Amino acid sequence: MILRNGLIAGAVILLAACGSDEQETAATAPETATPETAEVEVTTWGFGLEEIEGSVQYEYGEKFAELINEKSDGEIEVKLYPYGQLGGLTDIYDQVQEGAIQLAFGSGFLGGTVPESQLFSLNFVLTDDEKLNTEILNDPAFRKHEDLVAAFAERNLQPLAIVPEGWQVWSANKAVRSPDDFEGMAIRVMDNRLLRETYSAYGAEPTTMEYGELFSGMQLGQLDGNIQPVFAHQEMDFYQVQDYLIFANQAQFIATFMGNKEWYDGLSDEHKDMIEETVVELVPYVHDVQTRLNTERLDIITENSDIELVYLTPEERDAFRELSIPVRDTFAEMVGERGERLMNALIEQVEAAQSGDETPSEETDAEDGMQESDESAMDEADAA
């Protein structure tokens, strides 16, 4: 009897001890889970840039990183890799395709990886209104066009946004006002067949050279001219080895913000929605950024050099426009039916915007907000 009572007492003590541990854990768990004491598991997304700090791409990347960090409550950090940290441009594209980094920008050189992206190199396709162009390119009717998505998907890439960075401006050691002035001029173009075809049509001698080699190439006389947005002419000091900047408004410098497709497909719906919401928010932001940077950098150029600015008249632009039209057929031949459909879709979007017609878009709250901005921009264009 004494033994039995002793066993029962021991069991009660043991159960009490176990119960005490559970109660202590339950009492302390909420305390350890508070924001002040809990450790947040941080996920890092690598983002490869084609440009250096202070550029349009860098400011876009910084804002994207800030918004993603805020929307994820600090669980996601976006690490930027400015140009040079991951190698050259093709190195960046290779790494995002392989998944070594999750995000990247791709512009003219991307044509060697995604031929359909050369569409953005066509001259005289977009409107003369830069803000309207940004909105057209990011309207879901074009940005999420099945042919655009499929073209990137075949290369294990996912297009996320389209970022115009300002007008492409010619630099040269002589004034260029007509195709005759391009005769025999060695002008640098990115490794992009469409650009080579375009500038050959203008009478120039297109030459491919890596971005980091351009300054010395012009300084040593290997190149007679260059094509860059204003901010790039300034930040890379190209204007110091050229005598003229020529504004023809023939095309904008356009980069595609893209992700690794396998990585993107593996994201939760919450994270995909977070990215979508962020890129829509950044449409007006990046337009303001590129406008500010290009204006500021042009002021720096003119204040610190004797470079001459040349602005082509409508009649002078028309001479180049006429020569650029057949290059659209070249684009269609190069990339096939899918690329031709995509080109026609963009041309239709532009024509609809210029006529004041609404362009189709998907019905989400964020996209509806951007559509309202589109309509406002169209009204402004009509009023002008």
N, C-alpha and C positions, 0 to 999 in steps of 0.2 A: 504494500500500500504506500509505504514511504517512497519506494522506488518509482511507483506510478505517478505520485504527486510531483516528484522531482522532475520527471520527464515532461509533464504538462507545464510546469513552471518554466522549464528551460525553453520549451517551444514558444510560450508566450513572450519570453524575453527576446528570442530570436525574431519573431514576427514584429515585435515592437521596434526592434533595431532596424529591420528592413523598412517598415513604415516610416520611420524617422528619416531614413536616407531619402526616400521618395518625396516626402514633404519638403525637405530642405532643397532638393533639386527643383521642385515645382516653384518654390518660393524665390529661388535665386535665378531661375531661367529667364523670366521677363527682364530682370535687371541687366543680365549679360547680353540680352538681345536689343537693348536700346541703342539708338544711333551713336550715342557717345561712347559705348563700350564694344559694340559688335564690329567685327572686321568684315568689310564688304569685299566680296570676291570680285576683283577687277579683271575685265576682259579687255585686251588691247587689239585694236584694229590698225594695221599699218597702212599708210596712205602715201603712195609715191607721186611726187610732183615733177613736172617737166621744167619747172622754173625755180628761181632762187627766192629767198626771203624778200618781202617787199613787193612781190608780183601779184597779179590778179589771182592766180591759182593759189598762192600762199594765203592771201587774205580770205579767199573762199574756204580753203582747208581749215584755217584757224576758226572761222565762224561755224563751220560744220562740226568741228571737234567740240566746240563750246556747247552748241545746242544738243548734240548727242549725249554729252556728259550730263547736261542738265536733265534731259528727258529720261535718261536711264538712272537718275539719282546716284550718279557717280559709279555705276557698275561697268560702264564702257568708257574707255579712254582711246582717243584716236591719236596715233603717233604720226606726225608728218615727217616725210623724208624729202627735203628740197633737192633740186637737181644737183647731181654729182655724188650724192650719198649712196645711191644704189647703182651707179654706173651711168651709161648713156641712155638715150630714149628707148632703144630696143630692149635694153636690159630691164627697164621698168616694165615694159609690156610683157616680157617673158616671165618676170617674177609674179605679176598679178595673174597671168594665165596659169602658172604652176601653183598658185596659192601661197607662195612665200610671203606675199603681202596681200591684204584683202581688197584694197581700194587703190585706184590710180587715175590720173588724167591721161588722155590720149588725144593728140591733135593731128597735124599733117603727116607726121611720120607713121601714125597708126595705119595709114593706108596700105602699108606693106603687110600688116597683120590682118586688118579688116578692110578689104578693098572697098566695100560699100561706104565706108566712112569718108572716102574721097569726095563724096557728095558735097561736104562742107567746104571743099576747095573750089567748087565751081564759082566763076565770077559772074556778077550781075544777075543773081538769082533772087537775093533778098531785097527788102525795101531799103529806102534811104534813112529810115527811122530805126535807130539802134535799139531803143526800148521795145518797139513793136517786134523787131526781129527776135529779141530774147524771149518774148512771150509766145510768139509763133512756134519757135523751136521747142519750147517746154510745154506747150499745150499737149495734153495726153493724146490727142488725135495724131500728133506726129511723134512725140517722145516715146509713146508706147505702141507705135505702129508695129504690127506683127512682123513686117519685113525688116525693120530696124532691129527688133529684139532677136529675130532669127539669125540675122547676119552676125551679131555679137555672140549669140549662144553657140554657134558652130565653132567659135574660137575659145570656148569656155569663159565667156565674158558676159556680164549683165549691164546694159546701159542704164544709168540712174538719172542723169541730168545732162543738159547740153549748155555749155557756158561760152557765150561770145565774149571776147576780151578786148574788143575795139577794132577799128578799121585797120586793115593791113595797109601799111604805108611803104611806098618805095623809097629807098635811099640810093643815091647815085652821085657820080662826080660830074654829071651834067644834067641840065633840066630835061625832063621827059614830058613832052606834051602830046606826042603822037607816036604811033607804032614805028614810024621811021626813026625816031630817036632811040628806039630799043635795038636797032640794027647792030648786030655784032656784040652786044653787051653781055658779058658773063654775069648773070644774076643768080644769086643763091636761091635755090628752092629746096624744100624738104624732100626726102626720099619718097616721092609721090608722083606716080606716072601722070596723073591728071594735071598737076602743076607744071610738069615738064611740057605736056601737050599745050597747055594754056599759054605759057610764055614763049614757046616756039611759035605759036600762032601770032603772037605779038611781034615776033621778029627777033627776040632775044636769044641768048645761048644759055639755057638753064643749066645750073651746076649744083650738084648735091654736096653739102659739106655739113659735118656735125656742128651743132649749135655752139659748143665750147671752142670751136676753131675759127669762128667767123671773124672775130676782131683781127686776128693775125692774118687771115686770108685776105681781108680788104686792105690791111696795112701794107702787106707785101705785094699787092696788085694782082693776086690770084683771082679776085672777084672785082667786078666793076659796080655791082649793085646788090641790094639786099631787100628782103620783104619781111617786115615785122610790125606789130602794133607799136604805137609811140612809146609806151612805157618800156618795152624791151629795147628799143633804140637807145633809150637813156640809161637804163640800169646796166646794160652791157657795154656802154660807152661807144656804141657803133657810130654815133653821130660825129665822134671826134675824127673819124677817118673817112668821112663822106662830106660832100659839099651841098647836097640838096636833099630835102625831104619832099616827096611828091604825093599829094592826096588825090586819089582817083575814086575813092569809095567804091572800089570794084568788088571787095569781099571783106568780111570780118574774119579775124582770127578766132576760130571756134575749136574748143576742146570738149571732149566727151568725158564726163565723170562716170567711171565704170567700176564694177566689182568683179571679183572672181565668181563665176557662176555657181560652182559647186558649193562654195562658202555661202553665197546668197541663198541658194535653194535650201540650205540647211538651217537658215535662220528661223526663229519663231515668227509667227504672224505679228506679234507685238513689235519685234525688232524691225521687220520689214515695213510696218506702218510708221514706225519712228523715222526710218530713213526717208520714206515717201513724204511725210509731213515736213521734214527738214528741208528737202530739196525744193519743195514748193515754196516754203518760206524764203528761200535764198534767191528766188528768181528776181524780185525787185532789188534785193540787196546787192547781187553781183553786178547788175546794171549800174547802180550807183557807184560801186567800187571801181569798175573799169572806167567810168566817165571821170571820176575824180582823179584816178591815177594817171590817165592819159592826159588830162588837162594840166595837172601839176607837173608831169614830166616834160611836156612840151614847153612849159614856161622855163624849166631848168635848162633845157636844150638851147632855147633862144637867148637866155641870159648868159650862158657860158660858152657860146660859140657864135661864129658868123654864118652858120648854116642858113641857106635860103629856103623858104617855104614856097612850094608851088601847089596851087589849087586848080585842078582842071575844071574847065567850063563844061556845061552840059553837052555842048557840041563836041568837045574834045573827048569826053567820056563815051559818047555814042560811037566814036570810031573804034574804041576798044571793045565796047559792048557787042558791036557787029561781029568782030573777030572771035568773040568768046562763044557765040551761039552754037557753032558747029561742034565745039568741044563737048556739048551735052550728048551728042550722038556718040562721041568717043567714049564717054563715061558709060553709056548704055551697052556699048560693045564690050567694054572691059569687064563689067560686073554682072551682065546678064539681066534677065527679066525682073528678078527681085530688086536689083538696084534701080532699074528703070522705073518700076512701080513706085519705089520710095522717092525718087526724084520728082516724078509727076505729082505725088502726094504733097511734097513740099511746095512745089510751084502752085498747086491749087490752094494750099493754105495761104500763101503769100497773096495770090490774086483775090481771095476772099477777104483777107484783111484790108487790102488796099481799096476794095469796093465797099467796105463797111459791113459786109455780111458776117454773121456769126460763124465761127469755126466749131466743128463738133468736138465735144470732150466728154470724158466719163463723168458720171454723176456721183462725186464724193464732195463732202463739205469743203475740204481743202481745195479741190480742183474748181469747185464752183466759185470760190473766192478769187482764184487766179483768173477764171473766165471773166468775172466782173472787171478785173484790172485790164484784161485784154480789150473789152468793149470800150472802156474809158480811153485806152491808148488809141483805139481806132477812131473814136470821136475826135480826139485831138488831132490825129493825122488828117481827117477829113476837113476839120476847121482850118488847118494850115493850108 
